[in-house]
Amino acid sequence: MATKDPSISRFPVPSLRDMPTDIRARIEAVQEKVGFIPNVFVVLAHRPEEFRAFFAYHDALMDRPGNLTKAEREMIVVATSSMNQCHYCVVAHGAILRIRAKDPLIADQIAINFRKADITDRQKAMLDFAMKVSQSAHLVGDAELDALRTHGFDEEDAWDIAAIAAFFALSNRLANVTNMRPNREFYSMGRG
């Protein structure tokens, strides 16, 4: 039994009052929407310029209109984050996936073995491609893009899948190095 709550980062975490106004406003908006401040926001606020760049690219990828649903985008994050052993991203994005897919089981299935998850063959092909990008992008070639096309994905979809997998490879590595801890609230979200 733990005697104290573990730190959310091994690096300094600024207080909300000491953050630049734009970053504090963004964090307060998230807090108002979800009821708590996800630890990723305060951990990355350690470096304000990088915080801004990180979340600008995150939003461009995850909120972009296209053929991938918001739930499918989260599937990519959960599958690749699991392979990269990113505790924070599997837990936090698993919660988001459960909510977006309206399925309390989906995130656990994908995190453990997406090939056995209750998802479509199209989604399995998407995750196969994402995993290859995440683990061995240097081996991605025409055959992988052709496999996506057989499942109805176009070039823009392939770019989206690759970009999400690549971005979260960066995120996973930062979360692991900082020892970022998921908020307790994430564990129960979307389960009941």
BAFI-3210 file (N, C-alpha, C; in Angstrom, 3 decimals, decimal comma, padded with zeros to 6 digits):
// residues 192
n [1|2|3|4|5|6|7|8|9|10|11|12|13|14|15|16|17|18|19|20|21|22|23|24|25|26|27|28|29|30|31|32|33|34|35|36|37|38|39|40|41|42|43|44|45|46|47|48|49|50|51|52|53|54|55|56|57|58|59|60|61|62|63|64|65|66|67|68|69|70|71|72|73|74|75|76|77|78|79|80|81|82|83|84|85|86|87|88|89|90|91|92|93|94|95|96|97|98|99|100|101|102|103|104|105|106|107|108|109|110|111|112|113|114|115|116|117|118|119|120|121|122|123|124|125|126|127|128|129|130|131|132|133|134|135|136|137|138|139|140|141|142|143|144|145|146|147|148|149|150|151|152|153|154|155|156|157|158|159|160|161|162|163|164|165|166|167|168|169|170|171|172|173|174|175|176|177|178|179|180|181|182|183|184|185|186|187|188|189|190|191|192]
n.u [000,844|000,636|002,182|002,134|001,039|002,433|004,799|003,868|005,688|009,169|010,491|010,572|007,377|005,355|003,392|-000,050|-000,601|001,838|002,183|002,357|-000,138|-001,741|-001,359|-002,220|-004,924|-005,766|-005,454|-007,221|-009,616|-009,762|-009,917|-012,414|-014,057|-013,620|-013,481|-011,186|-007,599|-005,761|-002,721|-000,750|-000,865|000,132|002,661|003,944|003,885|006,147|007,945|007,106|007,094|007,442|005,221|003,154|003,702|003,496|000,767|-000,509|000,133|-000,906|-003,675|-004,138|-003,837|-005,622|-008,095|-008,654|-010,665|-011,797|-011,568|-011,155|-012,593|-013,061|-012,866|-011,434|-008,996|-008,180|-007,930|-005,593|-003,745|-003,933|-003,196|-000,545|000,701|000,543|002,271|004,591|004,877|003,776|002,535|001,024|-000,262|-001,698|-003,549|-004,820|-005,648|-006,992|-009,232|-010,430|-010,930|-012,777|-014,959|-015,438|-015,940|-018,057|-017,929|-017,149|-015,209|-013,417|-010,929|-009,243|-009,119|-007,822|-005,407|-004,227|-004,234|-004,792|-005,470|-007,192|-009,281|-012,652|-013,202|-013,463|-012,333|-011,243|-010,422|-008,511|-006,611|-005,873|-004,661|-002,603|-000,993|-000,410|001,061|003,307|004,400|004,964|006,829|008,661|009,167|010,907|010,603|008,220|006,418|005,226|003,575|002,364|000,806|-000,853|-002,234|-003,741|-005,371|-006,990|-008,796|-010,280|-009,036|-007,578|-004,871|-004,683|-005,781|-003,869|-001,705|-002,743|-002,958|-000,256|000,913|-000,332|000,530|003,301|003,519|002,563|004,510|006,596|005,310|004,887|007,513|008,389|006,592|007,356|010,059|009,749|008,377|005,631|002,576|-000,623|-003,743|-005,894|-008,602|-008,902|-008,966|-011,510|-013,201|-015,683|-016,403|-018,780]
n.v [-001,179|002,128|004,915|007,591|009,929|009,482|011,615|013,639|014,059|013,795|016,072|019,661|021,035|023,583|025,942|026,725|029,478|030,599|030,237|031,240|033,516|032,650|029,879|029,153|029,901|028,063|025,653|026,040|026,106|023,464|022,191|023,141|021,920|019,081|018,645|018,285|018,775|017,427|015,722|015,912|018,492|020,224|019,139|019,455|022,192|023,068|023,904|026,451|027,326|024,919|023,566|025,027|024,473|021,673|021,203|022,586|021,054|018,593|019,234|019,873|017,385|015,641|016,842|017,281|017,458|014,650|011,306|009,586|008,691|010,378|008,511|006,467|007,753|007,919|005,189|004,619|006,033|004,652|001,992|002,270|003,570|001,652|-000,294|001,191|001,265|003,315|004,441|006,713|007,659|005,405|005,047|007,624|008,240|005,927|006,290|008,443|007,181|005,173|006,791|008,179|006,067|004,984|002,609|000,496|-001,482|-001,379|000,087|-001,329|-003,779|-003,014|-001,986|-004,263|-006,312|-005,468|-006,932|-008,887|-007,514|-006,241|-004,890|-003,478|-005,051|-003,119|-001,195|-002,722|-002,979|-000,307|000,032|-001,848|-000,572|001,815|000,776|-000,198|002,188|003,359|001,588|000,715|002,578|002,984|000,807|001,065|000,925|000,868|-001,397|-001,376|000,929|000,185|-001,893|-000,439|000,966|-001,091|-001,318|000,932|003,315|006,466|008,495|010,780|009,802|007,864|009,541|010,875|008,718|007,933|010,322|010,679|008,361|008,849|011,332|010,613|008,801|010,496|011,837|009,657|008,999|011,322|011,319|008,958|009,523|011,756|010,564|010,770|010,747|009,238|010,873|009,938|010,046|009,314|006,512|005,483|006,694|006,550|003,911|003,063]
n.w [000,000|-000,944|000,643|000,098|-002,408|-005,588|-007,241|-010,051|-012,019|-012,787|-013,211|-012,653|-011,837|-012,773|-010,871|-011,325|-011,129|-011,787|-014,463|-017,973|-019,212|-021,456|-021,458|-018,908|-019,217|-021,154|-019,765|-017,623|-019,050|-019,951|-017,485|-016,614|-018,490|-018,204|-015,481|-013,994|-013,962|-016,433|-015,981|-017,990|-018,989|-016,957|-016,544|-019,063|-019,190|-018,021|-019,920|-021,649|-024,470|-025,857|-024,891|-026,143|-028,869|-028,894|-028,160|-030,188|-032,460|-031,633|-031,504|-034,189|-035,384|-033,994|-034,041|-036,643|-039,558|-041,451|-042,826|-040,721|-037,671|-034,497|-032,465|-033,777|-034,146|-031,503|-031,017|-032,428|-030,870|-028,388|-029,075|-030,154|-028,041|-026,069|-027,129|-026,937|-024,256|-022,654|-019,892|-019,043|-021,470|-022,375|-020,302|-020,080|-022,760|-023,235|-021,629|-022,991|-025,436|-024,647|-024,021|-026,466|-028,227|-027,002|-025,536|-022,999|-022,992|-025,102|-025,067|-023,302|-024,657|-027,050|-026,070|-025,028|-027,074|-030,104|-032,357|-031,566|-030,638|-030,424|-033,027|-036,346|-039,442|-041,057|-039,167|-037,848|-039,886|-040,105|-037,588|-037,776|-039,695|-038,303|-036,159|-037,492|-038,430|-035,951|-034,817|-036,786|-038,963|-041,051|-042,660|-043,955|-046,921|-050,350|-050,282|-047,772|-047,931|-050,033|-048,764|-046,950|-048,747|-049,743|-047,766|-047,927|-047,234|-048,037|-049,451|-047,803|-045,449|-044,804|-044,284|-042,017|-040,174|-039,992|-039,050|-036,553|-035,201|-035,233|-033,882|-031,345|-030,641|-029,989|-027,851|-026,098|-025,430|-024,120|-021,969|-020,703|-019,998|-018,328|-016,334|-016,154|-014,510|-014,741|-014,101|-011,438|-012,024|-014,702|-014,826|-014,280|-016,082|-018,618|-018,204|-017,121]
ca.u [000,000|001,425|001,996|001,910|000,821|003,691|004,897|003,381|006,814|010,472|010,974|009,754|006,016|004,989|002,048|-000,951|-000,473|003,123|002,207|001,937|-001,590|-002,400|-001,291|-003,141|-006,300|-006,067|-005,583|-008,473|-010,724|-009,816|-010,412|-013,852|-014,737|-013,548|-013,600|-009,859|-006,521|-004,924|-001,333|000,075|-000,845|001,046|004,022|004,521|003,978|007,526|008,572|005,951|007,140|007,216|003,816|002,333|003,942|002,963|-000,694|-000,954|000,203|-001,894|-005,010|-004,201|-003,994|-006,732|-009,363|-008,716|-011,728|-011,285|-012,277|-010,968|-013,414|-012,295|-012,586|-010,343|-007,752|-007,800|-007,464|-004,186|-002,973|-003,902|-002,423|000,884|001,193|000,726|003,512|005,695|004,832|003,505|001,490|000,142|-001,090|-002,647|-004,627|-005,563|-006,322|-007,953|-010,463|-011,036|-011,436|-014,020|-016,027|-015,744|-016,492|-019,212|-017,674|-016,279|-014,213|-012,587|-009,569|-008,474|-008,876|-006,817|-004,126|-003,637|-003,970|-005,825|-005,856|-008,274|-010,302|-013,936|-013,170|-013,623|-011,113|-010,703|-009,717|-007,304|-005,638|-005,411|-003,748|-001,398|-000,176|000,056|002,103|004,519|004,957|005,461|007,943|009,666|008,738|011,843|010,171|006,940|006,542|003,991|002,713|001,569|-000,200|-001,816|-003,082|-004,718|-006,340|-007,959|-009,787|-010,986|-008,282|-006,891|-003,565|-004,829|-005,979|-002,559|-000,937|-003,293|-002,572|001,188|001,228|-000,774|001,462|004,606|003,398|002,452|005,806|007,254|004,599|005,163|008,877|008,418|005,856|008,180|011,238|009,323|007,660|004,316|001,582|-002,005|-004,671|-006,759|-009,916|-008,934|-009,160|-012,934|-013,981|-016,205|-016,544|-020,074]
ca.v [000,000|003,346|005,814|008,952|009,998|009,710|012,857|013,473|014,223|013,892|017,412|020,681|021,274|024,940|026,140|027,368|030,936|031,015|029,940|032,334|033,705|031,821|028,475|029,039|029,966|026,777|024,636|026,295|025,700|021,998|021,845|023,400|020,948|017,689|018,575|018,182|019,156|016,289|015,974|016,257|019,942|020,881|018,640|020,092|023,640|023,312|024,618|027,059|027,324|023,541|023,309|025,613|023,723|020,322|021,178|023,029|019,898|017,636|019,641|019,770|015,964|014,942|017,528|017,505|016,738|013,625|010,020|008,879|009,213|010,731|007,249|005,773|008,469|007,477|003,804|004,686|006,468|003,593|000,843|002,578|003,895|000,384|-000,877|002,011|001,151|004,628|004,321|007,881|007,750|004,291|005,298|008,851|008,119|004,832|006,910|009,211|006,197|004,571|007,790|008,464|004,860|004,559|001,189|000,404|-002,552|-001,210|000,562|-002,437|-004,740|-002,484|-001,866|-005,584|-006,940|-004,927|-007,936|-009,689|-006,583|-006,198|-003,771|-003,930|-005,372|-001,833|-000,613|-003,534|-002,581|001,015|-000,137|-002,517|000,471|002,702|000,076|-000,235|003,540|003,576|000,705|000,511|003,435|002,849|-000,329|001,359|001,091|000,846|-002,517|-000,966|001,880|-000,607|-002,613|000,534|001,255|-002,186|-001,126|002,186|004,492|007,168|009,031|011,677|008,942|007,275|010,608|011,062|007,577|008,023|011,494|010,419|007,384|009,496|012,337|009,982|008,211|011,584|012,027|008,499|009,074|012,392|010,870|007,969|010,161|012,618|009,710|011,391|009,862|009,555|011,260|008,828|010,185|008,637|005,068|005,108|007,391|005,773|002,487|002,639]
ca.w [000,000|-001,049|001,775|-000,395|-003,846|-006,300|-007,994|-011,422|-012,941|-012,135|-013,510|-011,968|-012,323|-012,341|-010,334|-012,285|-011,037|-012,358|-015,903|-018,856|-019,247|-022,468|-021,034|-017,771|-019,739|-021,806|-018,718|-016,900|-019,928|-019,887|-016,145|-016,578|-019,351|-017,731|-014,033|-013,372|-014,875|-016,802|-015,613|-019,143|-019,163|-016,020|-016,761|-020,249|-018,960|-017,579|-021,029|-022,313|-025,942|-026,285|-024,572|-027,208|-030,110|-028,695|-028,211|-031,518|-033,360|-031,123|-031,928|-035,649|-035,728|-033,357|-034,325|-038,087|-040,265|-042,364|-042,837|-039,450|-036,587|-033,296|-031,762|-034,485|-033,825|-030,153|-031,131|-032,836|-029,703|-027,377|-029,565|-030,257|-026,699|-025,376|-027,648|-026,427|-022,804|-022,077|-018,885|-019,074|-022,681|-022,430|-019,343|-020,405|-024,056|-023,084|-021,109|-024,086|-026,402|-024,120|-024,131|-027,874|-028,856|-026,194|-025,308|-021,831|-023,138|-026,289|-024,791|-022,734|-025,728|-027,983|-025,372|-024,813|-028,368|-030,992|-033,362|-030,983|-030,138|-031,124|-033,963|-037,728|-040,178|-041,498|-038,035|-037,612|-040,917|-039,681|-036,456|-038,297|-040,323|-037,236|-035,398|-038,311|-038,371|-034,595|-034,453|-037,853|-040,076|-042,170|-043,481|-044,607|-048,366|-051,140|-049,887|-046,611|-048,412|-050,805|-047,806|-046,453|-049,827|-049,865|-046,703|-048,151|-046,804|-049,123|-049,076|-046,653|-044,277|-044,487|-043,640|-040,672|-039,339|-039,762|-038,235|-035,177|-034,625|-035,048|-032,826|-030,040|-030,301|-029,270|-026,595|-025,243|-024,931|-023,110|-020,782|-020,006|-019,410|-017,218|-015,386|-016,032|-013,913|-015,113|-013,038|-010,993|-012,649|-015,998|-014,727|-014,249|-017,111|-019,729|-017,872|-016,593]
c.u [000,892|001,129|001,776|001,662|002,153|003,652|004,418|004,485|008,111|011,134|010,101|008,399|005,603|003,591|001,236|-000,764|000,819|003,224|001,863|000,412|-002,292|-002,426|-002,240|-004,594|-006,681|-006,301|-006,880|-009,691|-010,882|-010,381|-011,922|-014,620|-014,765|-013,610|-012,289|-008,822|-005,700|-003,443|-000,445|000,188|000,151|002,478|004,657|004,617|005,342|008,298|007,466|005,982|006,883|005,781|002,932|002,477|003,322|001,450|-001,245|-000,935|-000,790|-003,285|-005,180|-004,426|-005,302|-008,091|-009,572|-009,916|-011,101|-012,089|-012,095|-011,873|-012,511|-011,962|-011,449|-009,002|-007,260|-007,351|-005,980|-003,315|-002,843|-003,037|-000,930|001,472|001,396|002,034|004,734|005,751|004,667|002,279|000,497|-000,798|-002,084|-003,830|-005,471|-006,326|-007,248|-009,288|-011,184|-011,637|-012,739|-015,197|-016,414|-016,363|-017,763|-019,144|-016,699|-015,158|-013,135|-011,139|-008,700|-008,146|-007,766|-005,457|-003,440|-003,279|-005,070|-006,287|-006,981|-009,409|-011,565|-014,019|-013,253|-012,275|-010,444|-009,893|-008,460|-006,229|-005,045|-004,376|-002,489|-000,446|000,408|001,191|003,404|005,192|005,622|006,747|009,031|009,275|009,654|011,473|008,842|007,189|005,191|003,034|001,812|000,475|-001,265|-002,767|-004,129|-005,792|-007,392|-009,057|-010,463|-010,281|-007,617|-005,558|-003,640|-005,038|-004,657|-001,681|-001,415|-002,841|-001,088|001,534|000,819|000,176|002,816|004,561|003,338|003,681|006,626|006,617|004,900|006,551|009,021|007,718|006,676|009,381|010,854|008,674|006,276|003,301|000,184|-002,820|-005,555|-008,121|-010,015|-009,337|-010,633|-013,762|-014,422|-016,426|-017,958|-021,217]
c.v [001,246|004,270|007,255|008,893|010,239|011,048|012,608|013,630|014,249|015,240|018,431|020,878|022,657|024,985|026,892|028,893|031,459|030,779|031,176|032,340|032,792|030,350|028,247|029,043|028,644|025,694|024,823|025,918|024,186|021,564|022,056|022,347|019,550|017,539|018,411|018,611|017,912|016,636|016,361|017,770|020,618|020,398|019,359|021,610|024,037|024,098|025,208|027,028|025,923|023,110|023,788|024,823|022,326|020,309|021,711|021,851|018,814|017,973|019,527|018,325|015,367|015,573|017,760|016,785|015,723|012,353|009,210|009,513|009,607|009,475|006,498|006,448|008,049|006,015|003,762|005,046|005,330|002,422|001,139|002,917|002,637|-000,280|-000,121|002,054|002,503|004,541|005,481|007,840|006,602|004,570|006,503|008,713|006,906|005,357|007,672|008,262|005,572|005,521|008,001|007,268|004,388|003,057|001,050|-000,630|-002,252|-000,819|-000,555|-003,471|-004,264|-002,387|-003,221|-006,256|-006,523|-005,945|-008,840|-008,821|-006,655|-004,924|-004,340|-004,309|-004,101|-001,182|-001,410|-003,194|-001,213|000,880|-000,900|-001,479|001,408|002,059|000,011|001,135|003,764|002,801|000,565|001,277|003,313|001,688|-000,083|001,624|001,044|-000,262|-002,126|000,029|001,170|-001,364|-001,672|000,816|000,158|-002,089|000,241|003,437|005,139|007,730|009,957|010,898|008,327|008,302|010,817|009,948|007,666|009,176|011,289|009,435|008,026|010,517|011,679|009,160|009,243|011,756|010,896|008,580|010,175|011,953|009,851|008,612|011,047|011,816|010,292|010,371|010,225|009,966|010,064|008,860|009,414|007,170|004,655|005,746|006,433|004,312|002,104|003,485]
c.w [000,000|000,127|001,332|-001,892|-004,532|-007,043|-009,421|-012,453|-012,154|-012,414|-012,783|-012,657|-011,840|-011,742|-011,381|-012,284|-011,664|-013,867|-016,718|-018,998|-020,242|-022,072|-019,862|-018,248|-020,402|-020,759|-017,937|-017,733|-019,923|-018,542|-016,056|-017,375|-018,738|-016,217|-013,285|-014,398|-015,193|-016,588|-016,786|-019,303|-018,222|-016,179|-017,948|-020,112|-018,397|-018,643|-021,898|-023,845|-026,487|-026,006|-025,719|-028,507|-030,024|-028,864|-029,527|-032,489|-032,927|-031,655|-033,439|-036,086|-035,225|-033,639|-035,817|-038,696|-041,224|-042,237|-041,568|-038,397|-035,418|-032,492|-032,452|-034,230|-032,436|-030,152|-031,491|-031,641|-028,691|-027,839|-029,587|-028,884|-025,863|-025,830|-027,115|-024,900|-022,111|-021,172|-018,992|-020,274|-022,802|-021,506|-019,766|-021,720|-024,090|-022,583|-022,217|-025,127|-025,902|-024,284|-025,588|-028,585|-028,157|-025,919|-024,138|-021,963|-024,170|-025,986|-024,224|-023,806|-026,651|-027,320|-025,214|-026,137|-029,338|-032,027|-032,869|-030,455|-030,995|-031,964|-035,374|-038,347|-040,684|-040,377|-037,686|-038,635|-040,569|-038,564|-036,853|-038,886|-039,251|-036,438|-036,191|-038,313|-037,013|-034,316|-035,513|-039,109|-041,284|-043,096|-044,197|-046,088|-049,044|-050,710|-048,708|-047,020|-049,241|-049,876|-047,220|-047,493|-049,957|-048,804|-046,786|-047,664|-048,016|-048,610|-047,861|-045,355|-043,841|-043,791|-042,207|-039,732|-038,983|-038,829|-036,777|-034,500|-034,326|-033,911|-031,456|-029,682|-029,527|-027,892|-025,616|-024,631|-023,879|-021,824|-019,995|-019,319|-018,224|-016,086|-015,076|-015,533|-014,380|-013,890|-012,688|-011,710|-013,972|-015,912|-014,787|-015,363|-018,223|-019,450|-017,444|-016,975]
res [m|a|t|k|d|p|s|i|s|r|f|p|v|p|s|l|r|d|m|p|t|d|i|r|a|r|i|e|a|v|q|e|k|v|g|f|i|p|n|v|f|v|v|l|a|h|r|p|e|e|f|r|a|f|f|a|y|h|d|a|l|m|d|r|p|g|n|l|t|k|a|e|r|e|m|i|v|v|a|t|s|s|m|n|q|c|h|y|c|v|v|a|h|g|a|i|l|r|i|r|a|k|d|p|l|i|a|d|q|i|a|i|n|f|r|k|a|d|i|t|d|r|q|k|a|m|l|d|f|a|m|k|v|s|q|s|a|h|l|v|g|d|a|e|l|d|a|l|r|t|h|g|f|d|e|e|d|a|w|d|i|a|a|i|a|a|f|f|a|l|s|n|r|l|a|n|v|t|n|m|r|p|n|r|e|f|y|s|m|g|r|g]
***
